[in-house]
């Protein structure tokens, strides 16, 4: 009788909540991505990408990501006997994610398959997928990937490190690289007083012997942001009499002792919590010069160019995962007698988000294709030079607003720590800061326009490949070319210029390669000269194509 009475007043019957989104292939379920990979010549990697996609869509990786972000890394400066050790302790979930990520070759695939056209496209797809799974591990993987061109500037350095750096056998031990199955690489540039102004570097490098390229140095100073301070090797900047120079600094010395790199504290970050970022002090740390003496910033730009590409890919992946979560929720949640996804005003929001996500992916992957072809094709090298920072600026700038809108689709369910949306929201602004904030990136684009005008021709040629296919794109291109001709006012309006360059590249790619519904909706909402004031500033542009756009983006 008591049980019956209790049942009569039971309130916690769960209904009108979406089922868990797990057990899917994040690559195979993404039609836009699979089409792009095939079109850009990396279809030969499809089997591997399906493996990556199934891992990213698995409940296992979702749980590992949650655990790694809930249990942040901890600094252990000394052992119990008082010896300085400067180690970072991670939750086991971090190491499991690193083993999966490095096992998939996020750091290596583009180099280990370099003999095949499209290798960097395939690696970019791995990055795009892994950034939908857990962003923290993508940071060390990205820096390790981008280190290869710098290692190859010094044949002796490459001979010593490249095999371990390209290994897909992650080794969690923090200690001498000798005997480890794999190695990670970091980079340390930013100082308290300088921020993005690397010419303000105050760290000092003193030669041991003759010095010069390949020579040994003692390095003394500090770095304000140093992600992955437990790296096996890292590249850093320090000042010599010739100017700011680049150095390779091992985490441990050949005799097995810790290099004189002292971790002062770990940063308590807004997002990217699973990954350790630190303030560090060099106290006569040992390093060797890489590249020309006094040309360290130019040397490290080679690495930064690739990590900027990864910032664009990372933000595009974040957007895709936020969209996936919003679509899944809205397909299963009902309000006012209809599923949310069937309500016209919500359809406008979801379709607009889907347009933005596909355009971001298309632009980032096109940049990866240009990077892939650059060693063999001068025109592609010029396009990569300008398109990578353009994509980095715009995609990273769009991500925070995008994720906030996607979170809103879930209502209060999106604003709690259960599920990935809160983590994505905290993560979204980071890529806009990493590897140069928005203003720095826009100024870099302007430098390309002034110093390498042929890069502007490469951008123009890529956009014009869609000439005649859409009148709105043609008109917007003419307006943009007129604006670029007025060089006097470019710096003050640099953000608008770079945003327009990115949007036109996206429109050209979608007009040429996306279904007509997608291309038409994108051009109508982003390029119309007489669009409603404020159009494009808030997601939710309505249109007859909404059903088709949403269907294309939905994970079955």
N, C-alpha and C positions, 0 to 999 in steps of 0.2 A: 504493500500500500504506500509506504514511504517512497519507494523507488518510482512508482507511478506518479506520485505527486511531484517528485523532483523532476521527472521527465516532462511534466506538463509545463514547467517553468524554465526548462533549459533554453539558454539564449545563444550558446556558442555553436551554432550550426554554420559551417563555412560554406558559402556559396557566392557566386558572382565575383570570384577571384580567379585570375588566370592560372593555369597549371605552370609548373616549372618549365623554363625554356632550356632544355639540356638534351644531349644525345643527338645533335645535328652536326652536319658538316658545314662549317662556316665558309669554306671555299666553294663547295659544290652547290650550296644554296644561294650563292651570290651571282646572279646571272651577269650583272654588269662586270664584275671582276673576272669571271671565267672567260667572257668574251674578250676583255681587254688583254688578258694574259696570252690568249691565243693570237690575237691580232698583232701583238707586239713581239711575236716570235718566240715566246717561252712556253708554248703548248707542250713541248717535250717534258716539262717538269710537272705536268698535271698530277701524276700519281703521287709525287711527293707532296704537292700542295693539298691534295685530298687528305693525306695523312695529317698534315698540319691542321687543316680545317676541322677534322674530326676531334683532334686534341683540344682545340680552342672551344668547340661546341660541347665538350664533355663536362659532366658534373664534377669530375675529379679536378680539372683545372680551375673551374669556378670556385670550388671549395679551397683549393690551394691559394688562389689569389686573395680570397677573403681572409684566410688565416695569415698570410704573409703581410697584409696591410693592417690587420688588427694587432699583430705582435711585432712591433717595430724593432729594428736592429739596435743593439746596445754596445756602447764603447767600453772596452776593457783596456785600460792604459797600462796596468801592472799585473804581474802574476802574484800569487799569494806569498812569495818570498821577497817581493819588492822590486823585482826586475821589470824594467820598462818593456812592454810587449806590443802596445798599440795594435790591438786586434779588435775586430768587429764581430760580435756574436749575433747570428741570425736564427730566426725560427726555422725548423726543418723544412717548412713549406717553401721558403725562399730557395733553398738548395735543390729541392725537387723541381721547382719551376726553372731554375737555371739549367739543370741537367736536361730537361725537355727542350728548352729554348735553344741551347747550344747544340743539343743533339739534332735538332731540325736544321741547324746551319744558318741561323739568322745572322751570325757574325761572319760566316765563311762562304756561303753558297755562291755568291757572285764571283769569288776569287777561285774557288776550287773547280768551278765549271766554266772558267773564263774562256776556254777554247770554243764554247758554244755561243752563238749569237743569242742575245736575250737573257744571259745569265744574271745580269743585274736586275732585269725585270722580274725574274723568278725570285731573286732575293728580296726585292721590294715587296712582292706579294706576301712572302713570309713575314716581313716586317708589318705590313698592313694587317695581316691576320693576328699576329702575336700581340699587337697593340689593342686588339679587341679582347684579348685574354687577360694580360697583366702587363701594365706599362713599366713597372719598376725594373724588371729584368731586361727590358728592351734598352735601357740606358747603357749598362756595361756591354751588351751585345753590339749596340750601335758604335760605341767608341772603339771596341775591338775590331769591328769591321773597317772603320775609317782609318785605323792605324796602318794598314798595309802599305799605302803609298808612301808614308813617312819612313817605315822600316826599309823600304826599297831604295830610299835615297842613300843609304849606307849599306853596301853589300855585306860587310862584316856583321852589322846589326841584324840584317835580314837572315843571314845564315844562322845566327844564334837563336833567333826568336820566331821566325815565321812558321816553322813546323808546329810548335806548340800553340801559337796564336790561332792557327787555322784548324786545330784539332776540334773534333766534335765530342770529345770525351771530357766533360766538365770535371774539374778537380776542386773540391770545396776547401782543401787544406790551405791555410794561410801560412806560408813559409817559403823557403827557397824554391825557385822554379825548377831547379835540377831534380829530375825524377818525377815531376808532376805529369799527369796525362794531358793537361791543357793549361793555357794561360789566358788571363784577361788583361786588357790594356785600358788605362784611363787617360784623362787629360786634365791639367791644372793650369789655368791662366789667370782667373779673376783675382784681384787683390782689393783690400778694403777701400783704398783711395781711388782706384781706377775704374772699377766696373767694366764697362765695354771699351773704355779707352786703354787699350793694351800698351800704348806708348808710355803710359804712366807707371809701368812696371818698376818696382823698387827692389825686387829680389836680385841679389848679386851672385855672379858666377866667377870664381877665381880659378885660373888654369893650374893644373898639376903638370908641370913640365911645359912643353911648347904650346899646348892648347890647339885651337883651331878645329875645323871639321873633323869629327871622329875622335878628337882629343878628350882627355879626362878633365873634369872640373869638380871643385867643391862649391856647393850651392847653399846660400844662406838667405832666408827671408820667410815670407808667409804667403798663403793663398787663402782667400776668403770663401770660395766655393770650390770644393773638390769632391765630385761624385765618385763613388767606388774607391775610397782611399786605401782599401786592402788589395788594390790591383797588383799584379805581378810586375807590371811595367807601366810607366806613364810618361807622357810628353808634357813638358812644362816650359815656361818662359822665364828667362833671367837676363839681367843686364851685364854686358861686358863693356870694355872701353869702346868697342865698335858699335854698340847699341844693343837693343833687345834681341836675344838669340834663343834658339830652340834647343832643348836638351831632352835626351832619353834617360830616365831615372828608374832603376830597378827598385822594387819594393824591398828586396832582400839582397844581400851581397854574396859574392861567390863562397865566402867562408861560412855561410849559413846565418850570419847575424842580420838583424833588421837594419836596413839603411837608416840613416839619421833623419827620419821623417816622423815627426811627432804629431799625433792626432790630438788637437786641443779640445775639440768637442764635436758632436754630431749635430747637424742642423735639425731643428724641430719644424718640419715643413708643412705647408698647407695640404699638399698632396704628394704623390710619389713616395708614400710612406714606407713601402717595403724596401726601398733602395736607400743605402747609406750615403749621405752627403756630409762633408766635414769642413771644418777649418783646420788647416795644418801648418806646421812650422818646419822649415828646412833648417837643420843645425849642422852645417857642413855635410849635407847629403852628397853622395857621389853620383855623378852623371856624366854623360858624354854628349858632345855637341852634334846636332843633326842639322845638315844644311849649312848655308853660309853664315859666317860670323856677322852679327848685326842685322840679319835678315830673318829673324825668328818669326815675326808676325806673318810675313809672306810664306814662310815654310809651313806654319800651322794652318794657314788658310786652306791648304790642300786637304787637310783632315776635316776642317770645319765645313768645307763645301759638301762633303758627304754626310756629315752629321746634320747639316741643314736640310738636306734631302730627307733624312730620316725624321726630322721634326715635322715636315709636311706629311710624310706617310703616317707618322704617329697620330697627328691630329685627324687625318682622314679616317684612320682606323677607329679612333675614339668616337667620331661622328657616326660611323657605320654601326658600332655597337650600341650607341645611344638610340639610333633609329630602330635597330632590331628590337630593342627592349620596348620602345614606344609602340611599334606596330603590333608586337605580340600582346601587349597589355590591352590595346584598343580593340584588337580582334576578339578578345575574350571577356571584356568588361562591358556590362550593359548599364545604360542610364536612360531614363525617359522612354522606356519600352523599346529601345533599339541598342544594338551594339554600338560602341563609340565610333568604330571605324566606318559605320554606315551613316553617320551624321554629317551633313554637308560641311559645316564649319570645321569639324575635326578632319574631314577629308582634305580640306584646303591646307591645313597645317601639316598633316602627314605627307601629302604630296610635295609640298614645298620643301620639307626636310629631306625627302627622298631625292629631289632634284639637286639640292645642295650637296648631299653626300656623294651622289654619283659624279657630280662635277669635280668635287675635291679628289676623289679617287682617280678619275681620268687624268687630271692635271698632274698629280703626283706620280702616277705611273708613266706618263709621257716624259716627265723629267728623268725618271729612272732609265727609260729607253735611250734618252739623249746621253746620259752618263755612260751607258753601256756601249754606245756607238762612237763616243768621243775619241777614243784612241785611233779609230780607223777613218773618221769622217770629220773634217774641219768644220763643216756647217753644223753638225750635231754638237760639236764641242762649243761652238759659239752659242747655240741655243741653250745648252746646259748652263753655260756661264750666267746667262740672264734669267732663264726660266726657273732655276732652282731657288734663288732668293725671292723671285716674284711669288712662286708657289709657297715658299716658307712663310712669307709675310701674310698672304691672304688666307690660306687655309688655317693657319694658326690663329689668325685674328677672328675668323668665323667660328671656330670651335666653341669658345665659351658661351656665346649666345645660342648656338645650335644645341649644345647639351642642356642648357637651361630650359629651352623650349621643349626638348624631348622629355626632360624630367617632369615638366608641367603636365604633359600628357598622362602621366601616371598619378597626378595629384599628390596627395599626402604619401602614397605608397612609394613615390620616387624620392621623398625627402628624408627617408630614414636609412639607417646603415644596413638594414637587411636588404640584400640585393646589390647590384653593381652601380646603380645610378648615382648615389652619393659619392662613391669613389670616382666615377667618371667626371662628376661636376667639379670635384676638388682638383682633378688632374688637368682639366681642360685648359686653364690659362698657362700651364707650364711651358709648353713648346713655344709660345710667343715670347718667352723670356730667354730660354736656352738658345745658345749659339747666336746671340744678337737679338735685342729687343726690336720692336717694330720700326722705330726711327732709324736704328743702326742698319737694319736690312734695307729700308727704303733708300738710305743714302748710298748703300752699296750698289743698288740698282742704278742710281743716278751716276755713280762713278763709271759703271759699265757703259752707260749711254754716252758719256763724255770721252772716256779713254778708249773704248772699244766700240765705235759706232757700228761696226759690222755685226755686233750682237743684237742691236736693234733691228738690223736687216733680217737676222735669223728669226727673231720674234715675229716680224711683219710677214715673212714668208710662210711661217707656220700658220698664222691666223688666216692668211689669204688662200690657204689650201681649200677653204670652204667658200671662197668668193663665188657669188652668184647663186648660192644655194638657199640663202635666207636674206631678204631685203633688210630686215632689222639689223642683222649682223653686219651687212655691208655698210649701212648708214652709220652704225656705231663705230666701225673701223675708221671711216673717213673722219668722223669727229675726233677720234683719238689721235689720228695722225696729225691733224691740224693742231691739237693741243701739244703734241710732242715737238712740233716745229718751233714753238715759243719757248726756247730754252731758258730765257731770263726768269720766268716765274716757276720753274720746275721744282726748286727745292722747297719753297713754301707750300706747294701743293703736292709734295712727293707721295704722300699716302694715297691721295685720290688717283694719282697717275698709276701707281703700282697696283692698286685695287682694280682699276679699269683694265690694265694689261692682263691681269690674272683672269678677270671675267671674260674678256674677249678670247683668250686662249681656251678657256673652258667651253665657251659657246662654239668655237670652231671645232673642237673635238667632238662635242655632242651632236652638232649638225652633221658631221661627217660619219659618225660611227654609232650613235645611239638610235633607238627607235624614234620615228617621227613624233610620237606623242611626247616623249621626253625632251627632245630638242626644241619643239615648238613651245612647250610650256616654259622651258628655261629662257628662251629668247623673249617671249612675251612678258615674263615677269622681271627680267634683268636688263633688257636692252631697249625697250620702247622709249623713245624720246619724249612722248607725251603721256607717259604713265601717270597714274594718280599720285599726287604728292605724298611722299612717304612710302610709296610702293617699294617693296624689296627690303625695307628696314625692319619690318616685323614679319616673321614667318606666318604664312596663311593665305598666300595669294590663291584665289579660287580659279577654277578653270575646268573645261570639259574633259581634260585629259587626266583628271585626278585618279579615276578608277584604274586606268592602265598604268600610271606611274606607281601607284601603291602596289599593284599586283606584281610589278617587276621587282620591287624592293623587298617583298615579303618573304620571310623564311618559311618554307612549307613545313 
